[in-house]
Amino acid sequence: MEIANKQNFDDIRPLYDHEVPHAINTLLSDDYFRQAAEPLLKPISWEVFSEAMLACKSVYDFQRTVIYPFMKQLIAKTTSELNAVGFDKLKNGSSHILISNHRDIVLDAAFLNILFFDKKINTSEIAIGDNLLIYPWIIKLVRLNKSFIVKRSVSVREMLDTSKHLSEYIFDTIANRNQSVWIAQREGRAKDSDDKTQTSLLKMLTLHNSSNPVEALKPLNILPLSITYEFDPCDYLKAQEYQLKRDNPEYKKSQADDIENMRTGILGFKGRVSFKFGDPINSELSKISSDTNRAQVLELAAKAIDTEIYKNYTFFPINYIAYDLMENNNSFSDKYTDEDKAFFDNYLNEQITKINIPNKDHAFLREKLIEMYGNTVKNFVSAQEV
């Protein structure tokens, strides 16, 4: 099934190779880009960085020459380990839509592509919401780095056409261009780590062939992916947001808050980071009866993705401790020591200390932080019971 020509996707697609030199020149002449990038580059000077940028003539050049070394330096500074399991699921160079839980605004997809680079696998295209494209230089930068735009700031009247357009783009990218795509299982991060695939995402993915949702999903080769960060540098910001929303239901994050979350996520310490590919869900889709209605198909597909994500988390002592605290039992006491418990208790107190808001509710904030680290184990346990 051929869909539209490439020109039709100019409003959302990543940059083509021939557009790279102009985009780089535009970026380097943008003072706001320099202000944001220069502090992150040290000890590399702006002049050396600019020369490296100007030498890039393709998207691959940019990823290899600029993104890869920057990310490697970042990984060395902010993680103690980055690994992945299950590359065998990416068989025969076939393309997939990689649907993962969502922890970090920037790094979920960035880490994934570094892992692909190291394995000499073609990097994936990345879905990014236009709510994060706060400045013109961010739009240029993400499109240089194989990102396509998910338009969220459109009217209700425009939403169906916009979603269909995105669905057609993703189908064309996977089925016709043989290019894998990464997208989070939900809009925004699951701030309590209770990961659930939104059926609205799957509905969007079927719009290129809306009359048959199962047959619309199968060519996308959906491959669930579990992402685990030992420590989430933004955990205290997420807990803070929970209290602010509790105390004022009208509270909404500002653009400045988004930037703070991005900066904290990028620069903060993450400890051990693990990516694990689950099994493709096409075999589960094939079990769905032809008379199953659309809503049920989407629910069953979401459940299949969630089950794979839950089964493939990586757990660290703090996850088991948090789960036992949530459940008020000792189910996993063999997975941690008294020293681990003391460490986690101290960690929680340190993170809560970083929060500065009116009427700071220590007990509530502690509870939310514990949920962030325990809900993955809770979901893993539930997946084993199915």
C-alpha atoms as a printed R data frame, in Angstrom:
    type eleno elety resid chain resno       x       y      z
1   ATOM     1    CA   MET     A     1   0.000   0.000  0.000
2   ATOM     2    CA   GLU     A     2   1.744   3.174 -1.194
3   ATOM     3    CA   ILE     A     3   0.859   6.358  0.618
4   ATOM     4    CA   ALA     A     4   1.338   9.850 -0.730
5   ATOM     5    CA   ASN     A     5   4.711  11.096 -1.911
6   ATOM     6    CA   LYS     A     6   7.432  12.340  0.407
7   ATOM     7    CA   GLN     A     7   6.550  15.946 -0.274
8   ATOM     8    CA   ASN     A     8   3.281  15.500  1.596
9   ATOM     9    CA   PHE     A     9   5.101  15.003  4.887
10  ATOM    10    CA   ASP     A    10   7.321  18.101  4.746
11  ATOM    11    CA   ASP     A    11   5.536  19.642  7.741
12  ATOM    12    CA   ILE     A    12   6.462  16.806 10.138
13  ATOM    13    CA   ARG     A    13   9.345  14.744  8.721
14  ATOM    14    CA   PRO     A    14  13.029  14.850  9.728
15  ATOM    15    CA   LEU     A    15  15.434  16.695  7.439
16  ATOM    16    CA   TYR     A    16  16.739  15.178  4.238
17  ATOM    17    CA   ASP     A    17  20.489  15.018  3.712
18  ATOM    18    CA   HIS     A    18  20.534  17.890  1.228
19  ATOM    19    CA   GLU     A    19  18.910  20.146  3.859
20  ATOM    20    CA   VAL     A    20  21.583  19.470  6.481
21  ATOM    21    CA   PRO     A    21  24.199  22.152  5.590
22  ATOM    22    CA   HIS     A    22  21.634  24.962  5.595
23  ATOM    23    CA   ALA     A    23  20.138  23.765  8.898
24  ATOM    24    CA   ILE     A    24  23.586  23.657 10.500
25  ATOM    25    CA   ASN     A    25  24.449  27.154  9.296
26  ATOM    26    CA   THR     A    26  21.147  28.414 10.706
27  ATOM    27    CA   LEU     A    27  21.801  26.736 14.051
28  ATOM    28    CA   LEU     A    28  25.342  28.075 14.378
29  ATOM    29    CA   SER     A    29  24.157  31.615 13.712
30  ATOM    30    CA   ASP     A    30  21.434  31.368 16.390
31  ATOM    31    CA   ASP     A    31  22.622  33.001 19.627
32  ATOM    32    CA   TYR     A    32  20.014  31.106 21.676
33  ATOM    33    CA   PHE     A    33  21.353  27.785 20.401
34  ATOM    34    CA   ARG     A    34  24.888  28.821 21.313
35  ATOM    35    CA   GLN     A    35  23.793  29.885 24.822
36  ATOM    36    CA   ALA     A    36  22.127  26.501 25.359
37  ATOM    37    CA   ALA     A    37  24.803  24.312 23.767
38  ATOM    38    CA   GLU     A    38  28.106  25.927 24.736
39  ATOM    39    CA   PRO     A    39  28.025  25.063 28.487
40  ATOM    40    CA   LEU     A    40  27.283  21.409 27.624
41  ATOM    41    CA   LEU     A    41  30.250  21.122 25.261
42  ATOM    42    CA   LYS     A    42  33.077  21.821 27.681
43  ATOM    43    CA   PRO     A    43  35.976  21.163 27.461
44  ATOM    44    CA   ILE     A    44  35.360  21.397 23.680
45  ATOM    45    CA   SER     A    45  35.429  25.006 22.466
46  ATOM    46    CA   TRP     A    46  32.631  26.550 20.429
47  ATOM    47    CA   GLU     A    47  35.037  27.028 17.513
48  ATOM    48    CA   VAL     A    48  36.010  23.342 17.419
49  ATOM    49    CA   PHE     A    49  32.349  22.337 17.738
50  ATOM    50    CA   SER     A    50  31.351  24.695 14.906
51  ATOM    51    CA   GLU     A    51  34.002  23.215 12.609
52  ATOM    52    CA   ALA     A    52  32.734  19.703 13.337
53  ATOM    53    CA   MET     A    53  29.149  20.811 12.644
54  ATOM    54    CA   LEU     A    54  30.059  22.495  9.365
55  ATOM    55    CA   ALA     A    55  31.813  19.349  8.148
56  ATOM    56    CA   CYS     A    56  28.516  17.419  8.317
57  ATOM    57    CA   LYS     A    57  26.874  16.921  4.919
58  ATOM    58    CA   SER     A    58  24.237  14.326  5.882
59  ATOM    59    CA   VAL     A    59  22.061  13.271  8.813
60  ATOM    60    CA   TYR     A    60  24.374  10.294  9.371
61  ATOM    61    CA   ASP     A    61  27.400  12.635  9.470
62  ATOM    62    CA   PHE     A    62  25.635  14.760 12.090
63  ATOM    63    CA   GLN     A    63  24.694  11.800 14.268
64  ATOM    64    CA   ARG     A    64  28.175  10.248 13.995
65  ATOM    65    CA   THR     A    65  30.237  13.437 14.350
66  ATOM    66    CA   VAL     A    66  28.153  15.499 16.786
67  ATOM    67    CA   ILE     A    67  25.466  13.509 18.585
68  ATOM    68    CA   TYR     A    68  27.410  10.266 19.161
69  ATOM    69    CA   PRO     A    69  30.502  11.752 20.872
70  ATOM    70    CA   PHE     A    70  28.344  14.170 22.905
71  ATOM    71    CA   MET     A    71  26.131  11.330 24.111
72  ATOM    72    CA   LYS     A    72  29.117   9.100 24.885
73  ATOM    73    CA   GLN     A    73  30.580  11.871 27.021
74  ATOM    74    CA   LEU     A    74  27.203  12.375 28.734
75  ATOM    75    CA   ILE     A    75  26.822   8.632 29.368
76  ATOM    76    CA   ALA     A    76  30.278   8.516 30.968
77  ATOM    77    CA   LYS     A    77  29.381  11.400 33.295
78  ATOM    78    CA   THR     A    78  25.786  10.593 34.240
79  ATOM    79    CA   THR     A    79  25.432   6.800 34.180
80  ATOM    80    CA   SER     A    80  27.371   3.954 35.731
81  ATOM    81    CA   GLU     A    81  26.218   1.564 33.000
82  ATOM    82    CA   LEU     A    82  24.127   1.545 29.812
83  ATOM    83    CA   ASN     A    83  23.167  -1.777 28.312
84  ATOM    84    CA   ALA     A    84  20.524  -3.454 26.180
85  ATOM    85    CA   VAL     A    85  19.170  -6.966 25.753
86  ATOM    86    CA   GLY     A    86  17.194  -8.494 22.910
87  ATOM    87    CA   PHE     A    87  18.726  -7.141 19.735
88  ATOM    88    CA   ASP     A    88  17.896 -10.510 18.179
89  ATOM    89    CA   LYS     A    89  14.268  -9.318 18.108
90  ATOM    90    CA   LEU     A    90  15.314  -6.872 15.368
91  ATOM    91    CA   LYS     A    91  15.571  -9.597 12.768
92  ATOM    92    CA   ASN     A    92  16.880  -9.449  9.208
93  ATOM    93    CA   GLY     A    93  17.128  -5.678  9.148
94  ATOM    94    CA   SER     A    94  13.331  -5.371  9.244
95  ATOM    95    CA   SER     A    95  11.816  -2.119 10.455
96  ATOM    96    CA   HIS     A    96   9.602  -1.769 13.515
97  ATOM    97    CA   ILE     A    97   7.671   0.739 15.511
98  ATOM    98    CA   LEU     A    98   9.399   0.571 18.879
99  ATOM    99    CA   ILE     A    99   6.870   1.414 21.592
100 ATOM   100    CA   SER     A   100   8.372   1.953 25.035
101 ATOM   101    CA   ASN     A   101   7.526   3.224 28.464
102 ATOM   102    CA   HIS     A   102   8.523   6.875 28.845
103 ATOM   103    CA   ARG     A   103  10.872   8.054 31.581
104 ATOM   104    CA   ASP     A   104  12.959  10.929 30.248
105 ATOM   105    CA   ILE     A   105  11.834  13.619 27.799
106 ATOM   106    CA   VAL     A   106  15.061  13.552 25.783
107 ATOM   107    CA   LEU     A   107  17.142  10.537 26.743
108 ATOM   108    CA   ASP     A   108  14.812   7.567 26.178
109 ATOM   109    CA   ALA     A   109  15.228   7.845 22.411
110 ATOM   110    CA   ALA     A   110  18.748   9.311 22.549
111 ATOM   111    CA   PHE     A   111  20.115   6.375 24.536
112 ATOM   112    CA   LEU     A   112  18.320   3.941 22.222
113 ATOM   113    CA   ASN     A   113  20.014   5.402 19.160
114 ATOM   114    CA   ILE     A   114  23.435   5.279 20.816
115 ATOM   115    CA   LEU     A   115  22.844   1.586 21.497
116 ATOM   116    CA   PHE     A   116  21.880   1.148 17.839
117 ATOM   117    CA   PHE     A   117  25.002   3.022 16.731
118 ATOM   118    CA   ASP     A   118  27.204   0.741 18.814
119 ATOM   119    CA   LYS     A   119  25.531  -2.324 17.285
120 ATOM   120    CA   LYS     A   120  25.826  -0.837 13.772
121 ATOM   121    CA   ILE     A   121  22.029  -0.882 13.464
122 ATOM   122    CA   ASN     A   122  20.342   1.952 11.578
123 ATOM   123    CA   THR     A   123  19.154   4.542 14.098
124 ATOM   124    CA   SER     A   124  15.424   4.986 14.575
125 ATOM   125    CA   GLU     A   125  13.349   8.018 13.770
126 ATOM   126    CA   ILE     A   126  11.985   9.657 16.912
127 ATOM   127    CA   ALA     A   127   8.487  10.971 17.610
128 ATOM   128    CA   ILE     A   128   8.566  14.300 19.468
129 ATOM   129    CA   GLY     A   129   5.613  16.411 20.561
130 ATOM   130    CA   ASP     A   130   5.464  19.979 19.301
131 ATOM   131    CA   ASN     A   131   4.818  21.135 22.883
132 ATOM   132    CA   LEU     A   132   8.558  20.630 23.487
133 ATOM   133    CA   LEU     A   133   9.640  22.594 20.429
134 ATOM   134    CA   ILE     A   134   9.776  25.817 22.358
135 ATOM   135    CA   TYR     A   135  12.374  27.638 20.249
136 ATOM   136    CA   PRO     A   136  13.146  27.572 16.503
137 ATOM   137    CA   TRP     A   137  16.619  26.119 17.172
138 ATOM   138    CA   ILE     A   138  15.088  23.120 18.982
139 ATOM   139    CA   ILE     A   139  12.952  22.348 15.914
140 ATOM   140    CA   LYS     A   140  16.032  22.486 13.661
141 ATOM   141    CA   LEU     A   141  18.124  20.389 16.033
142 ATOM   142    CA   VAL     A   142  15.612  17.571 16.529
143 ATOM   143    CA   ARG     A   143  14.802  17.354 12.819
144 ATOM   144    CA   LEU     A   144  18.551  17.067 12.144
145 ATOM   145    CA   ASN     A   145  18.582  14.159 14.586
146 ATOM   146    CA   LYS     A   146  15.914  12.102 12.760
147 ATOM   147    CA   SER     A   147  12.936  13.359 14.750
148 ATOM   148    CA   PHE     A   148   9.463  13.818 13.291
149 ATOM   149    CA   ILE     A   149   6.864  16.079 14.822
150 ATOM   150    CA   VAL     A   150   3.695  15.015 16.608
151 ATOM   151    CA   LYS     A   151   1.343  17.997 16.428
152 ATOM   152    CA   ARG     A   152  -0.510  18.329 19.701
153 ATOM   153    CA   SER     A   153  -1.267  22.039 19.700
154 ATOM   154    CA   VAL     A   154  -4.030  21.866 17.097
155 ATOM   155    CA   SER     A   155  -7.740  22.476 17.460
156 ATOM   156    CA   VAL     A   156 -10.197  19.656 18.123
157 ATOM   157    CA   ARG     A   157 -11.528  20.165 14.597
158 ATOM   158    CA   GLU     A   158  -8.061  19.659 13.097
159 ATOM   159    CA   MET     A   159  -7.069  16.716 15.286
160 ATOM   160    CA   LEU     A   160  -8.473  13.887 13.132
161 ATOM   161    CA   ASP     A   161  -6.767  15.118  9.949
162 ATOM   162    CA   THR     A   162  -3.531  15.737 11.848
163 ATOM   163    CA   SER     A   163  -3.624  12.251 13.394
164 ATOM   164    CA   LYS     A   164  -4.376  10.589 10.044
165 ATOM   165    CA   HIS     A   165  -1.477  12.481  8.477
166 ATOM   166    CA   LEU     A   166   0.860  11.246 11.238
167 ATOM   167    CA   SER     A   167  -0.457   7.686 10.890
168 ATOM   168    CA   GLU     A   168   0.239   7.735  7.153
169 ATOM   169    CA   TYR     A   169   3.728   9.088  7.769
170 ATOM   170    CA   ILE     A   170   4.575   6.340 10.274
171 ATOM   171    CA   PHE     A   171   3.169   3.616  8.001
172 ATOM   172    CA   ASP     A   172   5.098   4.963  5.027
173 ATOM   173    CA   THR     A   173   8.293   5.191  7.084
174 ATOM   174    CA   ILE     A   174   8.127   1.585  8.290
175 ATOM   175    CA   ALA     A   175   6.444  -0.251  5.408
176 ATOM   176    CA   ASN     A   176   7.831   1.642  2.405
177 ATOM   177    CA   ARG     A   177  11.096   3.201  3.590
178 ATOM   178    CA   ASN     A   178  12.115   0.306  5.890
179 ATOM   179    CA   GLN     A   179  13.029   2.784  8.622
180 ATOM   180    CA   SER     A   180  12.268   2.004 12.283
181 ATOM   181    CA   VAL     A   181  10.462   4.512 14.482
182 ATOM   182    CA   TRP     A   182  10.479   5.071 18.253
183 ATOM   183    CA   ILE     A   183   7.414   6.426 20.005
184 ATOM   184    CA   ALA     A   184   6.434   6.533 23.675
185 ATOM   185    CA   GLN     A   185   3.437   4.462 24.753
186 ATOM   186    CA   ARG     A   186   1.665   7.581 26.016
187 ATOM   187    CA   GLU     A   187   1.669  11.335 25.677
188 ATOM   188    CA   GLY     A   188   4.034  12.625 28.337
189 ATOM   189    CA   ARG     A   189   5.944  10.602 30.896
190 ATOM   190    CA   ALA     A   190   4.221   8.240 33.334
191 ATOM   191    CA   LYS     A   191   5.292  10.288 36.326
192 ATOM   192    CA   ASP     A   192   4.486   7.513 38.809
193 ATOM   193    CA   SER     A   193   6.061   4.819 36.556
194 ATOM   194    CA   ASP     A   194   2.674   3.066 36.296
195 ATOM   195    CA   ASP     A   195   3.163   2.463 32.589
196 ATOM   196    CA   LYS     A   196   0.053   2.086 30.437
197 ATOM   197    CA   THR     A   197  -0.168   2.227 26.646
198 ATOM   198    CA   GLN     A   198  -2.778   4.749 25.581
199 ATOM   199    CA   THR     A   199  -5.369   3.312 23.211
200 ATOM   200    CA   SER     A   200  -5.505   6.776 21.609
201 ATOM   201    CA   LEU     A   201  -1.919   6.183 20.394
202 ATOM   202    CA   LEU     A   202  -2.923   2.873 18.818
203 ATOM   203    CA   LYS     A   203  -6.035   4.445 17.334
204 ATOM   204    CA   MET     A   204  -3.813   7.033 15.635
205 ATOM   205    CA   LEU     A   205  -1.566   4.271 14.287
206 ATOM   206    CA   THR     A   206  -4.556   2.561 12.619
207 ATOM   207    CA   LEU     A   207  -5.888   5.630 10.813
208 ATOM   208    CA   HIS     A   208  -3.971   4.844  7.614
209 ATOM   209    CA   ASN     A   209  -6.306   1.825  7.313
210 ATOM   210    CA   SER     A   210  -9.117   2.588  9.747
211 ATOM   211    CA   SER     A   211 -11.571  -0.003  8.429
212 ATOM   212    CA   ASN     A   212  -9.379  -2.882  9.643
213 ATOM   213    CA   PRO     A   213  -7.428  -2.031 12.813
214 ATOM   214    CA   VAL     A   214  -5.695  -5.418 13.130
215 ATOM   215    CA   GLU     A   215  -4.424  -5.303  9.546
216 ATOM   216    CA   ALA     A   216  -3.448  -1.667 10.065
217 ATOM   217    CA   LEU     A   217  -1.256  -2.554 13.066
218 ATOM   218    CA   LYS     A   218   0.436  -5.687 11.696
219 ATOM   219    CA   PRO     A   219   2.642  -4.022  9.026
220 ATOM   220    CA   LEU     A   220   4.020  -1.701 11.723
221 ATOM   221    CA   ASN     A   221   5.767  -4.679 13.378
222 ATOM   222    CA   ILE     A   222   5.165  -3.301 16.879
223 ATOM   223    CA   LEU     A   223   8.080  -4.190 19.136
224 ATOM   224    CA   PRO     A   224   7.607  -3.292 22.834
225 ATOM   225    CA   LEU     A   225  10.647  -1.937 24.640
226 ATOM   226    CA   SER     A   226  11.228  -1.665 28.399
227 ATOM   227    CA   ILE     A   227  13.398   1.194 29.640
228 ATOM   228    CA   THR     A   228  14.710   1.255 33.212
229 ATOM   229    CA   TYR     A   229  16.710   3.997 34.933
230 ATOM   230    CA   GLU     A   230  18.108   3.018 38.330
231 ATOM   231    CA   PHE     A   231  17.663   6.633 39.412
232 ATOM   232    CA   ASP     A   232  15.366   9.163 37.762
233 ATOM   233    CA   PRO     A   233  17.010  12.595 38.128
234 ATOM   234    CA   CYS     A   234  13.575  14.198 37.633
235 ATOM   235    CA   ASP     A   235  11.853  12.135 40.339
236 ATOM   236    CA   TYR     A   236  11.665  15.058 42.781
237 ATOM   237    CA   LEU     A   237  10.310  17.365 40.052
238 ATOM   238    CA   LYS     A   238   7.610  14.798 39.259
239 ATOM   239    CA   ALA     A   239   6.722  14.467 42.961
240 ATOM   240    CA   GLN     A   240   6.619  18.243 43.238
241 ATOM   241    CA   GLU     A   241   4.231  18.421 40.281
242 ATOM   242    CA   TYR     A   242   1.969  15.852 41.953
243 ATOM   243    CA   GLN     A   243   1.615  18.015 45.047
244 ATOM   244    CA   LEU     A   244   1.134  21.214 43.055
245 ATOM   245    CA   LYS     A   245  -1.680  19.528 41.095
246 ATOM   246    CA   ARG     A   246  -3.173  18.078 44.267
247 ATOM   247    CA   ASP     A   247  -3.224  21.494 45.932
248 ATOM   248    CA   ASN     A   248  -4.395  23.315 42.803
249 ATOM   249    CA   PRO     A   249  -6.247  21.167 40.213
250 ATOM   250    CA   GLU     A   250  -5.809  23.986 37.687
251 ATOM   251    CA   TYR     A   251  -2.005  23.846 37.915
252 ATOM   252    CA   LYS     A   252  -0.187  23.382 34.600
253 ATOM   253    CA   LYS     A   253   3.545  23.158 33.928
254 ATOM   254    CA   SER     A   254   5.115  26.120 32.151
255 ATOM   255    CA   GLN     A   255   7.628  26.068 29.299
256 ATOM   256    CA   ALA     A   256  10.268  26.922 31.889
257 ATOM   257    CA   ASP     A   257   9.260  23.776 33.813
258 ATOM   258    CA   ASP     A   258   9.667  21.670 30.665
259 ATOM   259    CA   ILE     A   259  13.143  23.113 30.108
260 ATOM   260    CA   GLU     A   260  14.088  22.427 33.742
261 ATOM   261    CA   ASN     A   261  12.888  18.821 33.374
262 ATOM   262    CA   MET     A   262  14.873  18.388 30.150
263 ATOM   263    CA   ARG     A   263  18.042  19.878 31.653
264 ATOM   264    CA   THR     A   264  17.730  17.897 34.896
265 ATOM   265    CA   GLY     A   265  17.052  14.660 33.015
266 ATOM   266    CA   ILE     A   266  20.027  15.141 30.715
267 ATOM   267    CA   LEU     A   267  22.585  16.234 33.301
268 ATOM   268    CA   GLY     A   268  21.425  14.314 36.404
269 ATOM   269    CA   PHE     A   269  22.875  11.004 37.597
270 ATOM   270    CA   LYS     A   270  20.947   7.963 36.395
271 ATOM   271    CA   GLY     A   271  23.027   5.096 37.725
272 ATOM   272    CA   ARG     A   272  22.481   1.919 35.711
273 ATOM   273    CA   VAL     A   273  20.285   2.222 32.618
274 ATOM   274    CA   SER     A   274  18.805  -0.807 30.895
275 ATOM   275    CA   PHE     A   275  16.901  -1.312 27.636
276 ATOM   276    CA   LYS     A   276  15.224  -4.646 26.911
277 ATOM   277    CA   PHE     A   277  13.271  -5.528 23.779
278 ATOM   278    CA   GLY     A   278  10.197  -7.689 24.272
279 ATOM   279    CA   ASP     A   279   8.547  -9.970 21.755
280 ATOM   280    CA   PRO     A   280   6.750  -8.454 18.741
281 ATOM   281    CA   ILE     A   281   2.973  -8.420 19.252
282 ATOM   282    CA   ASN     A   282   1.933  -9.600 15.761
283 ATOM   283    CA   SER     A   283   1.349 -13.131 17.065
284 ATOM   284    CA   GLU     A   284  -1.064 -11.688 19.646
285 ATOM   285    CA   LEU     A   285  -2.781  -9.566 16.990
286 ATOM   286    CA   SER     A   286  -3.278 -12.705 14.882
287 ATOM   287    CA   LYS     A   287  -5.317 -14.253 17.713
288 ATOM   288    CA   ILE     A   288  -7.906 -11.460 17.603
289 ATOM   289    CA   SER     A   289 -11.178 -12.587 16.041
290 ATOM   290    CA   SER     A   290 -12.245 -10.829 12.847
291 ATOM   291    CA   ASP     A   291 -15.557  -9.808 14.437
292 ATOM   292    CA   THR     A   292 -13.855  -7.979 17.335
293 ATOM   293    CA   ASN     A   293 -14.858  -4.324 17.362
294 ATOM   294    CA   ARG     A   294 -12.326  -1.530 16.965
295 ATOM   295    CA   ALA     A   295 -12.283  -0.450 20.617
296 ATOM   296    CA   GLN     A   296 -11.650  -4.021 21.784
297 ATOM   297    CA   VAL     A   297  -8.860  -4.487 19.226
298 ATOM   298    CA   LEU     A   298  -7.103  -1.402 20.556
299 ATOM   299    CA   GLU     A   299  -7.540  -2.563 24.173
300 ATOM   300    CA   LEU     A   300  -6.134  -6.020 23.354
301 ATOM   301    CA   ALA     A   301  -3.177  -4.518 21.474
302 ATOM   302    CA   ALA     A   302  -2.452  -2.123 24.359
303 ATOM   303    CA   LYS     A   303  -2.588  -5.022 26.826
304 ATOM   304    CA   ALA     A   304  -0.153  -7.060 24.691
305 ATOM   305    CA   ILE     A   305   2.319  -4.142 24.610
306 ATOM   306    CA   ASP     A   306   1.987  -3.500 28.351
307 ATOM   307    CA   THR     A   307   2.531  -7.160 29.222
308 ATOM   308    CA   GLU     A   308   5.779  -7.240 27.242
309 ATOM   309    CA   ILE     A   309   6.989  -4.007 28.828
310 ATOM   310    CA   TYR     A   310   6.140  -5.261 32.336
311 ATOM   311    CA   LYS     A   311   7.883  -8.609 31.801
312 ATOM   312    CA   ASN     A   312  11.114  -6.991 30.636
313 ATOM   313    CA   TYR     A   313  11.913  -4.320 33.198
314 ATOM   314    CA   THR     A   314  15.301  -4.486 34.894
315 ATOM   315    CA   PHE     A   315  15.101  -4.221 38.680
316 ATOM   316    CA   PHE     A   316  17.546  -2.830 41.213
317 ATOM   317    CA   PRO     A   317  17.418  -3.101 45.020
318 ATOM   318    CA   ILE     A   318  15.571   0.215 45.387
319 ATOM   319    CA   ASN     A   319  12.724  -1.048 43.175
320 ATOM   320    CA   TYR     A   320  12.179  -4.084 45.404
321 ATOM   321    CA   ILE     A   321  12.415  -1.954 48.556
322 ATOM   322    CA   ALA     A   322   9.881   0.527 47.176
323 ATOM   323    CA   TYR     A   323   7.457  -2.248 46.252
324 ATOM   324    CA   ASP     A   324   7.657  -3.792 49.721
325 ATOM   325    CA   LEU     A   325   7.072  -0.362 51.266
326 ATOM   326    CA   MET     A   326   4.031   0.173 49.021
327 ATOM   327    CA   GLU     A   327   2.587  -3.233 49.848
328 ATOM   328    CA   ASN     A   328   3.669  -3.108 53.496
329 ATOM   329    CA   ASN     A   329   5.229  -6.554 53.309
330 ATOM   330    CA   ASN     A   330   8.570  -8.272 52.716
331 ATOM   331    CA   SER     A   331   7.838 -10.075 49.449
332 ATOM   332    CA   PHE     A   332  11.247  -9.287 47.984
333 ATOM   333    CA   SER     A   333  13.351  -8.977 51.143
334 ATOM   334    CA   ASP     A   334  15.850 -11.444 49.682
335 ATOM   335    CA   LYS     A   335  16.650  -8.894 46.945
336 ATOM   336    CA   TYR     A   336  18.099  -6.198 49.221
337 ATOM   337    CA   THR     A   337  20.052  -5.645 52.419
338 ATOM   338    CA   ASP     A   338  19.590  -3.390 55.447
339 ATOM   339    CA   GLU     A   339  22.290  -1.177 53.916
340 ATOM   340    CA   ASP     A   340  20.224  -0.912 50.717
341 ATOM   341    CA   LYS     A   341  17.182   0.125 52.777
342 ATOM   342    CA   ALA     A   342  19.168   2.777 54.647
343 ATOM   343    CA   PHE     A   343  20.568   4.068 51.356
344 ATOM   344    CA   PHE     A   344  17.085   4.333 49.798
345 ATOM   345    CA   ASP     A   345  15.674   6.097 52.862
346 ATOM   346    CA   ASN     A   346  18.506   8.628 52.731
347 ATOM   347    CA   TYR     A   347  18.026   9.042 48.971
348 ATOM   348    CA   LEU     A   348  14.325   9.831 49.422
349 ATOM   349    CA   ASN     A   349  15.118  12.450 52.064
350 ATOM   350    CA   GLU     A   350  17.742  14.067 49.823
351 ATOM   351    CA   GLN     A   351  15.337  14.282 46.880
352 ATOM   352    CA   ILE     A   352  12.546  15.749 49.034
353 ATOM   353    CA   THR     A   353  15.011  18.366 50.319
354 ATOM   354    CA   LYS     A   354  15.380  19.625 46.719
355 ATOM   355    CA   ILE     A   355  11.673  20.510 46.570
356 ATOM   356    CA   ASN     A   356  10.807  24.101 47.450
357 ATOM   357    CA   ILE     A   357   7.060  24.732 47.327
358 ATOM   358    CA   PRO     A   358   4.455  26.201 49.703
359 ATOM   359    CA   ASN     A   359   2.962  23.811 52.293
360 ATOM   360    CA   LYS     A   360   5.468  21.122 51.421
361 ATOM   361    CA   ASP     A   361   3.896  17.779 52.353
362 ATOM   362    CA   HIS     A   362   6.792  15.459 53.218
363 ATOM   363    CA   ALA     A   363   4.647  12.345 53.708
364 ATOM   364    CA   PHE     A   364   2.830  12.817 50.385
365 ATOM   365    CA   LEU     A   365   6.045  13.532 48.476
366 ATOM   366    CA   ARG     A   366   7.727  10.480 49.997
367 ATOM   367    CA   GLU     A   367   4.768   8.306 49.031
368 ATOM   368    CA   LYS     A   368   4.919   9.542 45.429
369 ATOM   369    CA   LEU     A   369   8.666   8.948 45.164
370 ATOM   370    CA   ILE     A   370   8.251   5.417 46.524
371 ATOM   371    CA   GLU     A   371   5.528   4.735 43.923
372 ATOM   372    CA   MET     A   372   7.879   5.850 41.125
373 ATOM   373    CA   TYR     A   373  10.364   3.152 42.085
374 ATOM   374    CA   GLY     A   374   7.880   0.458 43.154
375 ATOM   375    CA   ASN     A   375   5.185   0.531 40.470
376 ATOM   376    CA   THR     A   376   7.384  -1.238 37.928
377 ATOM   377    CA   VAL     A   377   7.697  -4.229 40.264
378 ATOM   378    CA   LYS     A   378   3.948  -4.071 40.935
379 ATOM   379    CA   ASN     A   379   3.242  -4.249 37.214
380 ATOM   380    CA   PHE     A   380   5.797  -7.034 36.748
381 ATOM   381    CA   VAL     A   381   4.032  -9.062 39.447
382 ATOM   382    CA   SER     A   382   0.658  -8.449 37.789
383 ATOM   383    CA   ALA     A   383   2.053  -9.613 34.408
384 ATOM   384    CA   GLN     A   384   3.205 -12.891 35.971
385 ATOM   385    CA   GLU     A   385  -0.309 -13.547 37.247
386 ATOM   386    CA   VAL     A   386  -1.932 -13.351 33.804
